[in-house]
């Protein structure tokens, strides 16, 4: 949508963009940042866009990927053997995002990033199509006080508890 300079609320164009998505698009550097976050939250509320993305996400994830997203465990892979609902305080998430943006040369203020995080949370929690919520069988992983290595270790421990041997190299 942003590539085409179109309003993320334009259902027809947003649906077309979702239908044209390919795996290589997921590696794009410009998918992270306040403008992309706002647009993603807006198009995620559109049922036709969600329908267009559903099969793509299922095919992509079926290849053995670890996926993150606000509805992966509730809509995309409700039967997944391991579901984590990774969360952190809005302040911690905003601080991490702000640091990421600063490293990329973006001059956003922390206060603006925090406001964006809170606005996106509110929008995602209130949408009718796949609202933000943990799956009933998800393990809540609060990373507010964890660095990336500790968060990874905690997630891996949960996965191994749920699926013994998960993430272990096969023996020869």
N, C-alpha and C positions, 0 to 999 in steps of 0.2 A: 504494500500500500504506500509506504513511504517512498519507495523507488519510483512509483508512478505519480507521486505528489497528489494522492487522492485522500479523501476523508476516510478514516478507518470505520466510520459509521455507514459507508456506502456498501450495502449488503451485496449487491451484484459484483462489484469489483473485488471486494474482500473474499467472496466465495471463489471467484476465478483465481485470485492469487493463491488461495489455499489449495485449489485443484492442481495448480502448476508447481507446487512445492516438490523439490527433490532432496534427497539426503544431503547432497553437497551444500545446499542452502544453510544447513544447520551449523556449518563451520564459519559462517560470515561473522566478521568482527563487529559489524554495525548492528547486530541483533541485541547488543547489550547497551543500555543507556536509557536515560529518562524518556526520550521521545519514543524509542522502540517499546519500552515498558508500557507507556500510556496507550500506544496503538494496540499492543498485544492484548491488553486488558479490555479495550473497546471491542476488538473483533472477536475475542473469546466469548463475549456475551451474545453473539449472533448465532442462532441455531443452525442456519445453513453452512456457516463456516465450520462449526464444530463437527457437523456431519461430514463435510469434505475432508477434514483432518483425521477423522476417526480411523479410517482404513489405513491411511499413510502411517499413523502412529503405531497401529497394531502390527503392520508388516515390518516396520523398522524395529520395534521392540522384540518381535518374535525371533529375530536373528541373534538374540542373546544380549541385547543392550541393557544397560542400567539407565532408566529414564527418570527425569524429574519434571515435575509440573504440578499444577494445582488440582488436577483431576485424574492423574495417572492411576491411582489406587481405587478411585470410586467409579470411574467411567471407562477408561481405556483398558486397564488390566485388573478388573475386579477379582479375578481368580488368581492373581499373582501370589506365590508362596511367601514372599517377603514384601511387606509394605511399610515404609517409613513415612511418617508425617514430620518432615524436618521443619522446625520453626526456630525462631529467635525473637527477641523483643524488637519492636519497630526501630528503636534506637540503635540496636546492634546491627540490624540489617542495613539501616541507613548509613551507619558509619562504614560498614564494609563496602557498600556501593559507592559512597562518597570517595573512599580511598581508591577504589578501582577507577572511578572517573578522573580523579586527580592524576593518577598514574598515566592516563591517556591524554592528559592536557586539557580536560574539561574543567572549566572554572566554576562549576555549580557550587552553590553554598551548601553546607551541611543541612541548614534549615530547609532549603528547597528540596533536597533529596529526601529528607524525613517527611516532608509534606507529601511528596510523590508516593512514598512507600505507604503512608497511611491512607491516601486517597485510593491507591490501587487495592489495598486490602479491603476497604469498604466497598468498592465497586465489585470486586470478585466475590465477596461474601454475600452480597445482595442480589447477584444475578440469578435468574431463574434456571438457566442452562448450566448444569454442573457447578453449583456454588462451591466456594472454597470451604472445605471441611475435611477432616480426616476420615478415612474409611473406618468402618466399625472395628475391623481387625488390624488396623495399623498400629504400629508402635510409635508413640510420640517421642521424637528426639529433639530436645531443646538445646540448640547450639549457642545460646546467648553467651555463655562463658567459655566456649571451646574454640581453640584455634583450628585451622583446617586439618592438621594431622590428628588431633584428638577427636574431631568430628568423624573423620574417616575411620578411625579405630573403633569408635562407638558404633557406627553403622555396620562395620564388618562383623563386630561381635554379635550384634542383633541378628544379622543375616545368618551367621554360623549357628546361632542358637535355634533359629527357625528351620534352617535346612542344614543339618550336620554335614560337614565336609564341603560346604559351599565356599568357593574361592580358593580351594586348595588345589595345588598342581597334581595332575594324575600321576600315579606311581608307575614306573616302567619295569 
